[in-house]
Amino acid sequence: MPVTFTRTPPEVERKVPGVGGKPPVDRRPTGGGGGGGDDDWQGPRGNARDRLHRFRIFVFFGLAADMMAFAVLVVFFFARQAGTHLDPRTYEMIGDWHPILLPPIVYLNTAVLLLSSLTMEMARRSIFREIDVLEEWFGLGKPAVKRALPWVAATLLLGGLFLAGQAEAWRQLTAEGFAFNQWSTPASYFFYLITGLHAVHLVLGVAFLVFCLSALGLLRQVQSRQIAVDATAWYWHTMGAAWLLLLAVLAAGQ
């Protein structure tokens, strides 16, 4: 009877999970605030940095569409400023734009908003500090949260001060006889319209900051907290830049 030989498959070396190599993909530090290249490592399911980039792209397109509303408002502002009407006595085209003085508190509010943008950036950098994220990954507490939390709280406080200052600016303008009603001048009307639209956006930013504070305390994943702070920071910085542009338009128009 013939003898049959079977080929024995070569033995494959097995590695014990957790010994050597890279740690799990979903628990890698994400970086994002500069420094280190550990977050560039790719796994079969992607990494936390990919997730962060997707959120940033979403925020970017959302803000780009939102800024179009401000751009359209600025176009209408300059178009209305150049508006004229026919004088029935002289039959000449004369301008009907009567400039108003911006309340001085508007410039103080601008300084407050710029300071809040600085504190928000400090919060963003704190939550991405690699050494702190690594300590949390190794179970040594949450130093990144402890560093970022006061900066986010400071931004929330400064944002509230800015909104209160804008309300005071509206009160002062109304006291000077430039109320927001059907008899208001075109210049004062656009002041209320531009600052009011920006204030609405900043109220939404304050809501994001409140969510940020809650996320730092409630979300368990490091990446989720980083995304919450990062997205809020980009929104807040954009509102600060938008206000500088709008203030320059208002100052030039007056």
C-alpha positions in Angstrom: 0.0 0.0 0.0 1.5 3.4 -1.0 2.5 5.7 1.8 1.0 9.2 1.7 2.9 12.1 3.0 1.2 15.4 4.1 2.9 18.7 4.1 3.0 20.2 7.5 2.3 24.0 7.4 5.2 26.1 8.7 4.7 27.2 12.2 3.8 30.9 12.4 5.3 32.9 15.2 2.6 34.4 17.4 3.0 37.6 19.3 1.4 38.1 22.6 -1.0 41.0 22.4 0.1 44.0 24.3 3.8 43.1 24.3 5.8 45.5 22.2 4.6 47.3 19.0 2.1 50.1 18.9 -0.7 50.6 21.4 -4.4 50.4 20.2 -5.3 52.9 17.5 -8.3 54.4 19.2 -6.2 55.3 22.3 -3.3 57.1 20.6 -2.6 60.7 21.5 -3.7 62.9 18.7 -1.4 65.8 18.9 -2.7 68.7 16.8 -1.2 71.4 18.9 2.3 70.9 17.6 5.2 68.6 18.5 5.8 65.0 18.1 5.0 62.6 15.2 3.4 59.7 17.1 0.0 60.8 15.8 1.0 60.1 12.2 0.9 56.3 12.8 -1.8 54.7 10.7 -3.8 51.6 11.6 -6.4 49.6 9.7 -9.2 51.7 11.1 -7.5 55.1 10.8 -6.6 57.1 13.9 -7.8 59.9 16.0 -6.0 62.6 14.0 -8.1 61.5 10.9 -11.2 62.0 13.0 -10.0 65.4 14.1 -9.3 66.5 10.5 -12.8 65.4 9.5 -14.3 67.6 12.2 -12.1 70.5 11.2 -13.2 70.2 7.6 -16.9 70.2 8.7 -16.3 73.3 10.8 -14.4 75.1 8.0 -17.2 74.6 5.5 -19.9 75.6 8.0 -18.0 78.8 8.9 -17.3 79.6 5.3 -21.0 79.5 4.5 -21.8 81.5 7.6 -19.2 84.2 6.6 -21.1 84.7 3.4 -23.9 86.3 5.3 -21.5 88.9 6.8 -20.0 89.5 3.3 -23.5 90.2 1.9 -24.3 92.5 4.7 -21.1 94.5 4.1 -21.9 94.8 0.4 -25.4 96.2 1.3 -23.7 98.6 3.8 -21.5 100.2 1.3 -24.2 100.2 -1.4 -26.6 102.0 1.0 -23.8 104.4 2.0 -23.4 105.5 -1.6 -27.2 106.0 -2.0 -28.5 109.4 -3.1 -31.9 111.0 -3.6 -33.2 113.9 -5.7 -33.5 117.3 -3.9 -36.8 118.8 -5.1 -35.6 122.3 -4.5 -32.3 122.2 -6.4 -33.0 119.1 -8.5 -29.6 117.8 -7.5 -28.7 114.3 -6.4 -27.5 114.5 -2.8 -26.4 111.8 -0.4 -28.6 110.8 2.5 -26.0 109.1 4.7 -25.5 110.9 8.0 -22.6 109.4 9.9 -22.8 108.6 13.6 -20.0 108.4 16.2 -19.4 104.9 17.4 -19.8 104.5 21.1 -16.3 104.4 22.7 -17.2 101.2 24.6 -17.1 99.4 21.3 -13.3 99.6 21.2 -13.1 98.3 24.8 -15.4 95.4 23.8 -13.0 94.7 20.9 -10.1 94.4 23.4 -12.1 92.0 25.5 -13.0 89.8 22.5 -9.3 89.7 21.4 -8.3 88.7 24.9 -11.0 85.9 24.9 -9.5 84.6 21.6 -6.1 84.4 23.3 -7.5 82.4 26.3 -9.4 80.1 23.9 -6.2 79.4 22.0 -4.4 78.6 25.3 -7.2 76.1 26.1 -6.8 74.5 22.7 -3.0 74.2 23.1 -3.5 72.8 26.7 -5.8 70.0 25.6 -3.4 68.9 22.9 -0.3 69.0 25.1 1.3 65.6 24.3 2.9 64.9 27.7 -0.4 65.5 29.5 -2.3 63.3 27.0 0.2 60.5 27.5 -0.1 60.7 31.3 -3.9 60.3 31.0 -3.4 57.4 28.5 -1.2 55.7 31.1 -3.9 56.3 33.8 -2.0 59.0 35.7 -5.0 61.4 36.0 -6.3 64.1 33.6 -3.7 66.9 33.5 -4.8 68.1 30.1 -8.3 68.7 31.4 -7.0 70.5 34.5 -4.9 72.8 32.3 -7.6 73.5 29.7 -10.6 74.0 32.0 -9.6 77.4 33.5 -8.8 78.8 30.0 -12.2 77.7 28.7 -13.9 79.2 31.8 -12.0 82.5 31.3 -13.1 82.6 27.6 -16.7 82.1 28.7 -16.5 84.9 31.2 -14.9 87.3 28.6 -17.5 86.3 26.0 -20.2 87.3 28.4 -18.5 90.6 29.1 -18.3 91.3 25.4 -22.0 90.7 25.0 -22.8 92.9 28.0 -20.6 95.6 26.6 -22.4 95.5 23.2 -25.7 95.9 25.0 -24.3 98.9 26.7 -23.2 100.3 23.4 -26.7 99.9 22.0 -28.1 101.7 25.1 -25.7 104.6 24.7 -26.6 105.0 21.0 -30.3 104.9 21.9 -29.8 107.6 24.6 -28.2 109.8 21.9 -31.3 109.6 19.8 -30.4 106.8 17.4 -32.8 104.1 18.4 -33.5 101.1 16.3 -36.9 101.9 14.8 -38.5 103.1 11.6 -37.1 106.7 12.2 -33.5 105.6 12.6 -30.9 106.9 10.2 -29.4 104.5 7.7 -26.0 104.7 9.5 -27.5 103.8 12.9 -29.7 101.1 11.4 -26.8 99.3 9.9 -24.8 99.7 13.2 -27.6 97.8 15.0 -27.9 95.3 12.2 -24.2 94.4 11.9 -23.5 94.3 15.6 -26.7 92.5 16.3 -26.0 89.7 13.8 -22.5 89.3 15.2 -23.9 89.2 18.7 -26.3 86.4 17.7 -23.3 84.4 16.4 -21.4 85.1 19.6 -24.3 83.9 21.8 -24.0 80.6 19.8 -20.3 80.6 20.6 -21.1 81.0 24.3 -23.3 78.0 24.0 -20.5 76.1 22.5 -18.2 77.1 25.4 -20.8 75.8 27.9 -20.8 72.5 26.0 -17.0 72.6 26.0 -16.9 72.9 29.8 -19.4 70.0 30.1 -17.4 67.9 27.6 -14.2 68.3 29.6 -15.9 66.9 32.6 -18.2 64.3 31.1 -16.6 62.8 28.0 -14.4 59.8 28.7 -12.4 59.6 25.5 -9.4 62.0 25.2 -10.1 62.5 21.4 -13.7 63.5 22.0 -12.6 66.2 24.5 -9.9 67.4 22.1 -12.4 67.7 19.2 -14.9 69.6 21.4 -12.3 72.2 22.4 -10.7 72.4 19.0 -14.0 73.0 17.1 -15.1 75.6 19.6 -11.7 77.3 19.4 -11.9 77.6 15.6 -15.5 79.0 15.8 -14.5 81.5 18.4 -11.4 82.7 16.5 -13.5 83.1 13.4 -16.0 85.2 15.3 -13.1 87.4 16.6 -11.7 87.9 13.1 -15.2 88.6 11.7 -15.7 91.3 14.4 -12.4 93.0 13.5 -13.5 93.2 9.9 -17.0 94.5 10.8 -15.6 97.1 13.1 -13.3 98.3 10.4 -16.3 98.6 8.0 -18.3 100.5 10.6 -15.4 102.8 11.4 -14.8 103.5 7.7 -18.5 104.0 7.0 -18.9 106.6 9.8 
